[in-house]
Amino acid sequence: MATTTAVARFFASRDFTVASKTAIAGLRVEATDGPITTGSGDLLRGPTLSLVMGMAGRAAACEDLEGDGVAVLRARLGSG
């Protein structure tokens, strides 16, 4: 879990090889299984790994997420 949490924090803080920070801009991201909480706006909540995969552009991860922010993320990933 510590490694996944570290990756989630990294992805939430910058666009590196994927536009992860841009993907969650304006969203409140909360992990249900770890200490990740960042941002403000529509809620995007779920398991840390699913949040990471969503930030990495994997639309299938949205199936494991909840909150009004899911629709926003899906649209940004082109699957919504």
N, C-alpha and C positions, 0 to 999 in steps of 0.2 A: 504494500500500500504506500509506503514512503516514496518509492520511485515514481509511482503513478501520480502521487500528489505533487512531486517536484516537476514532473512533465506538465501537469495541468497549470501550475503556477507560471511556468515558462511560457506556455502557449497563450495564457491569458494576458501576459505582459508585453508581448511583442509579436510582430509578423516576422518570421524567420524564413524557413523554406515553404511554409504555408501561411495563408493570411488568417491565422488563428485569432489574433487580437481584433482584427476587422470583423471577423465572423460573429463575435460576441459583443461588439460595440453597442452600447445602449441597452444591454441586458444585465440582469442581476443573476449571476451564476452561483448556484449552491450545490455542493455535493451532499448526497444523502448518506454516504459511507465514509466521509473523511472531513478534514478541516477546510476545504476550499469554499470560500465565499468571496466574491469579487463583483465589482460593478454596481450599476443601478439601472432601473428600468423594469421591463417585463421580466418575470421570473423564468429562469431556465434551470430546472432541478433534476438531478438524477445521480446515478453512480459515477464516481470519478472517471473510470475508464470510458464510459459512454460520453461524458463531457469532453474528454480529451479527443475521442474519435470524432465527435461533432465539430470541435474546433479545428480538427485536421481536415475537415471537408468530407467526412464520411456520413452521408445522409442517412444511411441505415441505422446509425446510432440514435437518431431522433426517436426511434421506436421505444427506446428505454428512458426517454426524458419526458418531463411533464412541465406544465405551466404555460402561460401565454407566450413566453419566449420561444417555444418550440416552433410555432408557425413562422416566426421571424427568422429563426435559424434555417428552417426548411427552405424558405423563399431565397435566402442568401446563398444557399447551397444549390439552388436550381432544382429543387425537388418539391416545390410547394405550391 
